[in-house]
Amino acid sequence: MASHCLRLAFARVNQETNALSPVLTTLDDFRATHWLEGPQLLAACGRKAMEVQGMFRNAELSGFVQEAHKLAHGHDVAATGVALVPLLSAWAVPSGPLTAACLQGIIATILKHLRAVEPVDGLYLCLHGAMGVQEVADPEAEILRQIRAVVGAELPIVVSYDLHASVSRAVVAQTQAIVAYGTNPHRDHARTGATAARMLLGLCRKTLRPTMAWRSLPMLMGGGTTIDFLPPMLAIFQRLRHWERQKRIVSGSVLMCHPWNAHPETGWNVLIVTHDDAALAERLADEIAEQAWAVRNALPPAFHTPEAAIALAKSARLARKLGVVVFADTSDVVSAGAPGENTALIEALLAHGRELVSYVPLRDPAVVAALWPAAIGSQHAVTIGGKLDVIRGKSLTLKVKIHEKRQSHGVGRILVLVHEQVHIIVVEGPALAIRPAFFTNAGLNPWRADVIVVKNFFPFRMFFAAMARLTLYVRTSGVTDFDAAHTLDFAGAIHPRDPVAEWRSADRRRRLD
C-alpha cells in the first residue's frame, strides 16, 4: 500500500479525423455522442455501468478504474491508498477536423477540473492519436502541453492510443509511457486501460521505472488486411504478446496509422516499454520495426464494384435465405471519418438490384428537417446526398415513401425512406452503421433484408456474425478510398505512394533530427 493516498486523475479525448472530409467537428458533436465530467464519469466506469452509451460498456477508462480498484486491494479505493479523480471523457464520431475552438473548449474543461482537484500524483490520458484540428499541427501534443503547464514537468503521465494513431516526438517527450490497442478489429479497450493503470500506479509507487523505445516508419499501408489474428500481422502481434509475458517487458505496441490523417509524420509506429532496461527496449523496437517494414508490400485486396457486388448478392440465394448479404461501402466509411452521404450504392441497387430488399444508411440532415413534419406513408420527391461534400458527393433525386420516423442517441432524428425495395435510412447525425442496432433503432428488422450496407471496415464483422452469410467489400468513390490519402501533404516520401527503399533515415529524422 502507498504511504499516502495516491490521487490519480484520468481523462479521455477521442476522435479520429479524416482530413479529406469537409464536415468539421465541433463541441456539439462531442456533446451529442459522449460527454461526461467529474463524478458522472466515475459512475459510468463501474462494472455494471455503460461507459460510452450506444458503443461500449467497458472501454479504456473502465479498464483503468477497475484495475486501479483491483491493485488497491478493494473497492473502497479512498480507504486503501488510491483515489481516482475523474476529469472529462469526450468522444465524437470520426469526421472532419475539429475546429480550433472545439479543441480549446475540450482542453479548457479538462484544465477546469484539474485545477479544482489539485494536487494529483499522476494522470492517465486516453487519446486517439489520429485527431486533426484546424490550425493545430499536433493536437495531442497541444493537449499535453497545456496540461503540463498546469501540473508541471515531473508529474507521471501515461497515455493510451488507438492502434491507428500517429506518434510524434512532442507527445513522447511529454509522457512517461504510451500503450496502444493490440487488436484490430479493436476489442481490447478495457485491457489497454488496465495496462495504463498498472503503469501509472507503478510510476507513482516507484515500483516501475519505464524505459520507452520508439520507431517511426514512413508507411501508410501494408500488413494486408491488418487484422491482428490473420497473416501477415498475426506473427507480429503474437511476438508482442509473447514479450509482454516476460518480466522486464511492460508493453509492446504496433500502431498501423490512420492514413487519412493530415499529421505530416503519419505512418506506422512501434512502441516498446520495459522496466528499467533501455537497451532491451531499443533492441525490441528495432526488431518489430524490421518485421513491420517487411510486410509493407502486403496491401489490402481489391474491392468489388457496386455492379459486381449486386450480381454476387443476387446469385447468393441460400445466403439471403438463411441470413443477409452485407456490403461494406469502403469509400464512405463513417468510422474512418467519411461524411456518410454516398449515394452510389443506392443508385446501383435501384438500377441492378430492385428485387433485393436492401437497407442503406445515408446522412442528410436537410432531408430529415424537410420531411420530418410529413406523415408516415406519405410520398415525396427528394434529392439526397451531395450536400455535405459538395466536391465529391453526388446527389440523387427519386420518389420515396416515408416508412418510419424514429430518434436515436448519437444520430438524432431518423427517417426510413422507401423506393421499391430499397430502404434508405436517412439520419440527421453520423450514419455510423456498424451494428444491427443501427437498423433496429430505425424500426427495421435486419433479418428481413437481403442486403445491408454498413459504413465500416472491420468491427461490423463481429456484430453481424450471427446473420451475415456473405460479406462483400465495395468501392464506390470517396474520402476513405485508400489512394485518396495520397493527396495529403506528408513530410517526405511515404510507402506506397512513393518509392521508399528503407525506413531508417525517415525514422531518424522523425525521432532525432
DANORVEN-V799986 format. One record per backbone hydrogen bond with DSSP energy under -1.0 kcal/mol. NH is the residue of the N-H (numbers start at 1). CO is the residue of the C=O. E is the energy in kcal/mol with one decimal. If there is no record, write none. Layout:
nh={NH;NH}
co={CO;CO}
e={E;E}
This chain:
nh={6;8;9;10;11;12;13;14;17;18;19;21;24;25;30;31;32;33;34;36;38;40;41;42;43;44;45;46;49;51;52;55;56;63;64;65;66;67;68;69;70;71;72;73;74;77;79;80;82;83;85;87;89;90;91;92;95;96;98;99;103;104;105;106;107;108;109;110;111;112;113;114;115;116;117;121;122;123;124;125;126;127;134;136;142;143;144;145;146;147;148;149;150;151;152;158;159;160;161;162;165;166;172;173;175;176;177;179;181;192;193;194;195;196;197;198;199;200;201;202;203;204;205;207;208;211;213;215;217;219;220;223;224;226;228;230;234;237;238;239;240;241;242;243;244;246;249;250;251;253;255;256;261;266;269;270;271;272;273;274;275;276;281;282;283;284;285;286;287;288;289;290;291;292;293;294;295;296;298;299;304;309;310;311;312;313;314;315;316;317;320;321;322;323;324;325;326;327;328;329;330;330;332;335;336;337;338;347;348;349;350;351;352;353;356;358;359;360;362;363;364;368;369;370;371;372;374;377;378;380;382;384;393;396;398;400;401;402;403;404;406;408;412;414;415;416;417;418;419;422;423;424;425;426;426;427;428;429;432;433;434;438;439;440;441;443;444;448;449;450;451;452;453;454;455;461;462;463;464;467;468;469;470;472;474;475;480;481;484;486;487;488;490;491;492;495;498;507;508;509;510;511;512;513}
co={81;83;122;85;124;88;126;90;130;95;260;18;22;97;26;27;28;29;30;89;87;37;38;38;39;40;42;43;46;57;56;52;52;59;60;61;62;63;64;65;66;67;68;70;69;75;76;77;77;6;8;10;36;12;34;14;16;23;132;25;99;100;101;102;103;104;105;106;107;108;109;110;111;112;113;7;7;156;9;158;11;160;98;133;138;139;140;141;142;143;144;145;147;147;148;123;177;125;179;128;162;129;168;169;172;157;157;159;161;188;189;190;191;192;193;194;195;196;197;198;199;200;201;202;202;274;272;270;268;217;495;295;298;223;184;227;230;233;234;235;236;237;238;239;240;243;246;273;273;271;269;163;258;263;255;215;253;213;251;211;248;209;277;278;279;280;281;282;283;284;285;286;287;288;289;290;292;293;295;297;473;305;306;307;308;309;310;311;312;315;316;317;318;319;467;450;470;452;472;454;328;474;329;455;333;334;333;343;344;345;346;347;348;349;353;421;451;423;425;340;427;364;365;366;367;368;371;402;375;400;398;396;389;384;382;380;418;378;416;416;414;412;408;406;426;404;424;401;422;419;358;417;360;415;424;362;413;411;430;431;432;435;436;436;437;440;439;445;446;357;357;325;359;327;433;458;459;459;460;464;464;324;324;326;328;304;331;478;481;483;484;485;488;264;490;218;494;503;504;505;506;507;508;508}
e={-3.2;-2.7;-2.6;-1.9;-2.1;-2.8;-2.3;-2.5;-2.5;-3.2;-2.9;-1.6;-1.1;-2.6;-1.3;-2.7;-2.0;-1.1;-2.6;-2.2;-1.9;-1.3;-1.3;-1.5;-2.4;-1.3;-1.1;-1.3;-1.2;-1.7;-2.9;-2.5;-2.0;-2.5;-2.6;-2.7;-2.9;-2.0;-2.3;-2.2;-2.2;-2.9;-1.5;-1.7;-1.7;-1.7;-1.3;-1.1;-2.0;-3.7;-3.1;-2.2;-2.6;-1.9;-2.3;-2.4;-1.2;-1.9;-2.7;-2.1;-1.9;-2.2;-2.3;-2.1;-2.7;-2.7;-1.6;-2.2;-2.8;-2.2;-2.0;-2.5;-2.8;-1.5;-1.1;-3.0;-1.3;-2.2;-2.4;-2.6;-3.0;-2.4;-3.0;-1.9;-1.8;-2.4;-2.0;-2.6;-2.3;-1.9;-3.1;-1.6;-1.3;-2.6;-2.4;-2.3;-2.4;-2.1;-2.2;-1.8;-1.5;-2.3;-2.1;-2.3;-1.1;-2.6;-1.0;-2.1;-1.5;-2.4;-2.0;-2.3;-2.3;-2.1;-1.9;-2.2;-2.4;-2.7;-2.7;-2.2;-2.4;-2.7;-2.6;-2.0;-1.8;-2.5;-2.8;-2.2;-3.3;-2.1;-3.7;-2.7;-5.4;-2.4;-1.7;-1.4;-1.5;-2.4;-2.6;-1.8;-1.9;-2.4;-2.2;-2.2;-2.2;-2.3;-1.2;-2.1;-1.8;-2.8;-3.0;-1.7;-2.0;-1.9;-2.3;-2.5;-2.4;-2.4;-2.8;-2.7;-2.8;-3.1;-2.2;-2.5;-2.2;-2.6;-2.4;-1.9;-2.0;-2.4;-2.2;-2.1;-1.9;-2.7;-2.6;-1.6;-1.3;-1.5;-1.5;-1.5;-2.6;-2.4;-2.4;-2.0;-2.1;-2.4;-2.5;-1.7;-1.1;-1.7;-1.9;-1.9;-2.4;-1.4;-2.6;-2.7;-2.8;-2.7;-2.7;-2.3;-1.5;-2.1;-1.4;-1.5;-1.6;-2.0;-2.2;-2.6;-2.3;-2.6;-2.2;-1.5;-2.9;-2.0;-1.7;-2.0;-2.2;-3.0;-2.6;-2.6;-2.0;-1.9;-2.4;-2.2;-2.4;-1.6;-1.3;-3.2;-1.9;-2.7;-2.7;-2.9;-2.7;-2.3;-2.3;-3.1;-2.0;-2.5;-3.3;-1.1;-2.3;-2.1;-2.1;-3.2;-2.8;-2.5;-2.7;-2.5;-2.2;-2.4;-3.3;-3.5;-2.4;-3.0;-1.1;-2.5;-1.8;-2.8;-1.8;-2.2;-1.3;-1.6;-1.1;-2.1;-2.7;-1.7;-2.3;-1.9;-1.6;-3.2;-2.2;-2.5;-2.5;-2.9;-2.0;-2.4;-1.4;-1.4;-2.6;-1.3;-3.0;-2.6;-1.1;-3.0;-2.8;-2.8;-1.5;-1.4;-1.2;-1.2;-1.4;-1.8;-1.2;-2.7;-1.3;-2.3;-2.5;-2.3;-2.6;-2.1;-2.6;-2.5;-2.7;-1.5}
